[in-house]
């Protein structure tokens, strides 16, 4: 689970138009005319991203020759999607435009969003899943002032995963990477925001003709798809002049800013000692996996103090052991929904309102989730929408973001802070903050999952939910910045009792606590606290530490299986060896669980991340160190090493030596 990232899906009523609405709000907020007339459109190469809604009809037939059963028909399909595009466009003096574009679209990260068709007989089920949809298209348009309406068409292809599950044997026969071809037609309009950026609204129709796939059984799956895409996009054109005469330093309503990032992490560990292995164990033979994210962060000022933010992301990859095996998990970019191909997610979509209280002003730099400008130091800030609880609570200058600093979950966060989230680390909620020159107080209410480790939120508002409050005190001993944050939280959620699950399992031979935990689930309260410290020592050295605790009687809902955690570390800039933009990080964490939690794991229980089937208890210890080397402005390569002793609190497993390489780029 990342620190950044409801997955109910279009078919379950999730707001699939949220991303489109956010981009539309940005475009509507952009002035459609300026005092100076725009110059002629430029020819050139461009890259960009898009989001939208994919819908249509899936006609499929599943033929199972033994015992001769067949299931077929036409069913609707729909999902939110996102993707990337790149192309070249040439504008003639007549303002005629000819272009060529390559694009790839990926289904949404919501549960079952990628399943295009599903068929079942009495003996087996079969389905076809979308891995990606791509096209290579010509474009023909005509420029009218800032607008360029166009028509487009070309070839399309899709990569699908076809799967058959035998209901008698349980055998799963799945083949990914089946590429099929078709055609695409469409039309749209580009709007030139300035010499670098343009926005787009577009409709595309895609036909994927009849195509058959034969399983080893040998069953056969034949399908054809008629698909419609409505999408909005944003493109960046290369070769713009350094200073655009159309650009104005207007920071008022209608102004907007965009940031982007991509992070790739390759992580692995060699074979480890293991007396036994369970469902949530790190494999004893060793393993390596990769994760990759691409994201943008778009912000627009709507009115005085009002800002709208939209954060679309493409997520791909796996954590080692499918993101299980340790309370202090070693990869902060490894979300709990593993994706072989990129999947789109609306990771943040929120409205923020700042209310200045007067007095001293401060300058605000442009960055992720923050528009540049000025604001009152004394202010009230209200925020509502979808975001990560960690965006506002438990922050720390030196250990906060696994894309640029520490990777271990129990180091970049307070390990025992079970903050509300889905499997990608995100939720919907409301928060308020009062900020003063030397202190802040903030509190919020957030949706929790309808069960532990869920992608569906419990909508029994205020009967269920998470409550978080934090007091932040800032100080400057010896003129060095420091801060302490004291937080407390409570989750009212549908969860199970560790003790009750163990007692039920003991009454029925052959059952484990994992088999009985769901029978104990009802409305329960879980609560805890954290203490978060940071202190600048010199211009180049900073120290940080965290302590966190929860009551440990009921199931972890979202974050990780830790009931008490303490961490301590330092971050050092490379000024002394002539690399001021490089950083070294060194930290350690000690994680433990309650007696109730330990007994549950020993009785075969499984947690969100841990559960070896049995337990020889010992506290889990983590040591992490990294070196971040800046290759160019905004581009950083990191080498990271972690030692996990007693992973998942099991003294007869490990230690684990985890090696990671990370490449991150930002603009």
Order of alpha helices (4+ residues) and beta strands (2+ residues): alpha-beta-beta-beta-beta-beta-beta-beta-beta-beta-beta-beta-beta-beta-beta-beta-beta-alpha-beta-beta-beta-beta-alpha-alpha-beta-beta-beta-beta-alpha-beta-beta-beta
